[in-house]
Amino acid sequence: MAAGAEIVCSACGAEALVVRQPVYEGFKKVGEEFLCSACGHVYSSEADVPFKSGGPTPILFTETDRSPTPHLFDAAENEQLCRYCANYVINPFTQWCSLHRREVEATDSCDQFTRRENTDDAAPDRDEPE
């Protein structure tokens, strides 16, 4: 179908929407027919449908209308989250701090943060001997 679904109907002259309906032979789809939503006039093919030319899309916003990108964390501030702590234990049922012996969230933080040695989530390389 063309860019828009608006047409100027050749039968009634109204500006309307085109309705695309499947045509069946028994249970097999054999094609589609296009109808004017105002008067019901049937067009035999998509090439015969008089689509309305809309022209260029208006530009509503410019770069000056955009809000500035929010700055949420300092560079080192999000590095002290429980997710990166050596005492952070995660299993399928809970997230746990082994130092404070309580449930925590990955985004929690505390003053007794100890950086974990391996902070990336990637699996260790299998090529290295264990």
C-alpha positions as CSV (number, residue, x, y, z in Angstrom):
1,M,0.0,0.0,0.0
2,A,1.2,3.6,-0.5
3,A,2.5,5.7,2.3
4,G,-0.9,6.7,3.6
5,A,-4.2,5.0,3.8
6,E,-6.2,8.2,2.9
7,I,-7.8,8.4,-0.5
8,V,-9.9,10.8,-2.5
9,C,-12.6,8.4,-3.7
10,S,-13.2,8.5,-7.5
11,A,-16.9,7.4,-7.0
12,C,-18.1,9.8,-4.2
13,G,-15.3,12.4,-4.2
14,A,-14.9,12.2,-0.4
15,E,-11.6,12.2,1.5
16,A,-11.8,8.8,3.2
17,L,-9.7,5.9,4.4
18,V,-9.2,2.8,2.2
19,V,-10.2,-0.5,3.7
20,R,-8.1,-3.5,2.6
21,Q,-10.1,-6.8,2.8
22,P,-8.9,-10.3,1.9
23,V,-10.7,-12.2,-0.9
24,Y,-11.1,-15.9,-0.3
25,E,-12.0,-18.9,-2.5
26,G,-13.2,-21.4,0.0
27,F,-10.5,-21.3,2.8
28,K,-7.7,-20.1,0.5
29,K,-6.8,-16.4,0.3
30,V,-6.7,-15.5,-3.4
31,G,-6.2,-11.7,-3.2
32,E,-7.3,-8.5,-1.7
33,E,-9.9,-5.9,-2.5
34,F,-9.8,-2.2,-1.6
35,L,-12.9,-0.3,-0.5
36,C,-13.7,3.3,0.1
37,S,-14.7,3.6,3.8
38,A,-17.2,6.4,2.9
39,C,-19.3,4.9,0.1
40,G,-18.0,1.3,-0.2
41,H,-16.8,1.6,-3.7
42,V,-14.6,-1.4,-4.6
43,Y,-11.2,-0.9,-6.4
44,S,-10.0,-3.9,-8.3
45,S,-6.3,-3.5,-7.5
46,E,-4.0,-1.4,-5.3
47,A,-2.7,0.4,-8.5
48,D,-6.3,1.7,-9.1
49,V,-6.7,3.2,-5.7
50,P,-6.4,7.1,-5.8
51,F,-4.2,7.6,-2.7
52,K,-4.1,11.1,-1.3
53,S,-0.7,12.8,-1.7
54,G,0.2,14.1,1.7
55,G,3.3,16.1,0.9
56,P,6.2,16.3,3.2
57,T,5.8,15.5,6.9
58,P,5.8,18.6,9.0
59,I,8.8,19.0,11.4
60,L,7.3,19.6,14.9
61,F,10.5,19.7,17.1
62,T,14.0,20.8,16.5
63,E,17.2,20.0,18.5
64,T,16.7,23.2,20.6
65,D,13.4,21.7,21.9
66,R,15.0,18.6,23.3
67,S,15.7,18.6,27.1
68,P,19.4,18.1,28.1
69,T,20.6,14.6,28.9
70,P,20.2,14.0,32.7
71,H,23.4,13.3,34.6
72,L,22.5,10.7,37.2
73,F,25.8,9.4,38.6
74,D,29.3,10.6,39.0
75,A,32.0,8.4,37.4
76,A,32.9,6.5,40.6
77,E,29.5,6.6,42.2
78,N,27.9,3.7,40.5
79,E,31.1,1.5,40.9
80,Q,30.3,1.1,44.7
81,L,27.0,-0.8,44.2
82,C,26.4,-4.1,45.9
83,R,26.5,-5.8,42.4
84,Y,30.2,-5.2,42.2
85,C,31.0,-6.1,45.9
86,A,33.0,-9.2,46.9
87,N,30.4,-9.9,49.6
88,Y,27.4,-9.9,47.2
89,V,26.0,-13.4,46.7
90,I,23.3,-14.1,44.2
91,N,21.3,-17.3,43.6
92,P,17.9,-18.0,41.9
93,F,16.0,-17.2,45.1
94,T,17.6,-14.2,46.7
95,Q,20.4,-11.6,46.6
96,W,22.4,-11.7,49.8
97,C,25.2,-9.7,51.5
98,S,27.4,-12.1,53.3
99,L,29.0,-9.3,55.4
100,H,25.8,-7.9,56.8
101,R,23.8,-11.2,56.5
102,R,20.7,-9.7,55.0
103,E,18.9,-9.5,51.6
104,V,20.1,-6.7,49.4
105,E,19.4,-5.4,45.9
106,A,22.1,-5.1,43.2
107,T,21.7,-1.3,43.3
108,D,22.2,-1.0,47.1
109,S,25.4,0.4,48.5
110,C,27.2,0.6,51.9
111,D,30.4,2.1,53.5
112,Q,32.1,-1.3,53.7
113,F,32.3,-2.0,50.0
114,T,35.0,-4.3,48.9
115,R,35.6,-4.6,45.1
116,R,35.3,-8.0,43.6
117,E,38.3,-9.2,41.6
118,N,36.4,-10.1,38.4
119,T,33.5,-7.7,37.8
120,D,32.6,-8.6,34.3
121,D,29.7,-11.0,33.7
122,A,31.4,-13.0,31.0
123,A,32.2,-16.6,31.6
124,P,35.9,-17.4,32.2
125,D,37.9,-18.5,29.2
126,R,37.9,-22.2,28.8
127,D,41.4,-22.2,27.2
128,E,43.1,-21.5,30.4
129,P,44.0,-24.5,32.6
130,E,42.4,-24.5,36.0
